[in-house]
């Protein structure tokens, strides 16, 4: 993985006009950290989707703790002008993009997305440093 070029919210890049799409490369605790197992699984899933797909990660109201995570594949043409876009370059696999809207990013900035193939408790797992409370299901949280 390459290092991040994400800038803090107080930097000049955060005041760019809405029509300018901001692209970041890498992770290292910035934006959304995706572990190697999760990158491999996402790469496999994206390849099965076909076309120019990106992963949209966000939050919505609901779930056991008040807010829940959302993940969906969308067409690259559906990226909105104010979305944050991150490019991930897993070793030995094609790069892919992850987008998040600014409101969701307030809640998930610094979150880690992991993947486990365990029979019990397997799948994508979220570790969110902003969460004050999480649910046993692992897909909802409170701030």
LINQUI-V743077 format. One record per pair of residues at least 4 apart in sequence whose ideal C-beta (glycine too) atoms are under 7 Angstrom apart, sorted by the first residue. I is the first residue (numbers start at 0). J is the second residue. D is the distance in whole Angstrom. If there is no record, write none. Layout:
BEGIN
I/J/D + I/J/D
END
This chain:
BEGIN
0/25/6 + 0/26/6 + 0/88/7 + 1/24/6 + 1/25/4 + 1/88/6 + 2/25/5 + 2/27/5 + 3/23/6 + 3/25/4 + 3/26/6 + 3/27/5 + 3/29/4 + 3/30/7 + 4/23/5 + 4/24/6 + 4/25/7 + 5/23/4 + 5/29/4 + 5/30/5 + 6/10/4 + 6/12/4 + 6/13/7 + 8/13/5 + 9/13/6 + 12/21/6 + 15/19/5 + 15/21/6 + 17/80/5 + 17/81/5 + 18/80/5 + 20/78/7 + 20/80/6 + 20/82/7 + 20/84/6 + 21/83/6 + 21/84/7 + 22/84/5 + 22/86/6 + 23/29/7 + 23/30/6 + 23/84/7 + 23/85/5 + 24/86/5 + 26/30/7 + 26/32/5 + 26/33/6 + 26/87/7 + 28/32/6 + 28/109/6 + 30/83/7 + 30/85/5 + 30/108/7 + 31/56/6 + 31/85/6 + 31/97/6 + 31/99/7 + 31/107/6 + 31/110/5 + 31/112/6 + 32/110/7 + 32/111/4 + 33/37/5 + 33/38/5 + 33/87/6 + 33/112/5 + 34/38/7 + 34/111/7 + 34/112/7 + 34/113/5 + 35/39/6 + 35/89/7 + 36/40/6 + 36/113/6 + 36/114/4 + 37/41/6 + 37/112/5 + 37/113/5 + 37/114/4 + 37/123/7 + 38/42/6 + 38/87/6 + 38/89/4 + 38/92/7 + 39/43/7 + 39/89/6 + 39/92/6 + 40/44/6 + 40/114/4 + 41/45/6 + 41/54/6 + 41/95/6 + 42/46/6 + 42/89/6 + 42/92/4 + 42/93/6 + 42/95/6 + 43/47/7 + 44/48/7 + 45/52/5 + 45/72/7 + 45/95/5 + 48/52/4 + 48/72/5 + 50/74/7 + 51/74/6 + 51/75/4 + 52/72/5 + 52/73/7 + 52/74/7 + 53/73/6 + 53/75/5 + 53/78/7 + 53/96/4 + 53/97/7 + 53/98/6 + 54/70/6 + 54/72/6 + 54/95/7 + 54/97/5 + 55/71/5 + 55/73/5 + 55/98/5 + 56/70/5 + 56/97/6 + 56/99/5 + 56/107/7 + 57/69/5 + 57/99/6 + 57/100/6 + 57/103/4 + 58/66/5 + 58/67/7 + 58/68/6 + 58/69/7 + 58/103/5 + 58/106/5 + 58/107/6 + 59/67/6 + 59/69/6 + 60/66/6 + 61/67/5 + 62/66/6 + 62/67/3 + 62/134/6 + 62/138/6 + 62/139/3 + 63/134/4 + 63/136/6 + 63/139/5 + 64/132/5 + 64/133/6 + 64/134/5 + 64/139/4 + 64/140/5 + 64/141/4 + 65/141/5 + 66/106/7 + 66/139/6 + 66/140/6 + 66/141/7 + 67/138/6 + 67/139/4 + 68/125/5 + 68/138/5 + 70/123/7 + 73/77/4 + 78/82/5 + 78/84/6 + 78/98/5 + 79/100/7 + 81/101/6 + 82/98/5 + 82/99/7 + 82/100/6 + 83/98/7 + 83/99/5 + 83/101/7 + 83/104/6 + 84/96/6 + 84/98/5 + 85/96/7 + 85/97/5 + 86/94/6 + 86/96/5 + 87/94/6 + 87/95/6 + 87/97/7 + 88/94/4 + 99/103/5 + 99/104/5 + 99/107/7 + 100/104/7 + 103/107/6 + 104/108/5 + 106/129/6 + 106/142/6 + 107/127/6 + 107/129/7 + 108/129/7 + 109/128/5 + 109/129/7 + 110/125/6 + 110/126/7 + 110/127/5 + 111/126/4 + 112/123/6 + 112/125/6 + 113/124/5 + 113/126/7 + 114/123/5 + 115/120/7 + 115/121/5 + 115/122/7 + 115/124/6 + 116/121/5 + 117/121/4 + 124/137/6 + 125/137/6 + 125/138/7 + 127/140/6 + 129/142/6 + 130/140/4 + 130/141/7 + 130/142/6 + 131/141/6 + 131/142/6 + 132/140/7 + 132/141/4 + 133/137/7 + 133/140/5 + 134/139/4 + 134/140/7
END
